[in-house]
């Protein structure tokens, strides 16, 4: 059985070729092992391979405001 110990939520603005990391979580017992770094690294790689020229972090509040408009 596998267990989810972390996740990253990301997205792309395809018209501007920009990607963003919206949220990142690793549960406490697994922190400090480089898992968050790996999640971010893999996410950036996928975004760049799909055509993003720039990737940034996006605070959840900003993302929520963007989704509401």
Secondary structure as UniProt FT lines:
FT   STRAND          6..13
FT   TURN            14..17
FT   STRAND          18..26
FT   HELIX           28..30
FT   TURN            31..32
FT   HELIX           35..49
FT   TURN            50..51
FT   STRAND          54..57
FT   HELIX           60..68
//
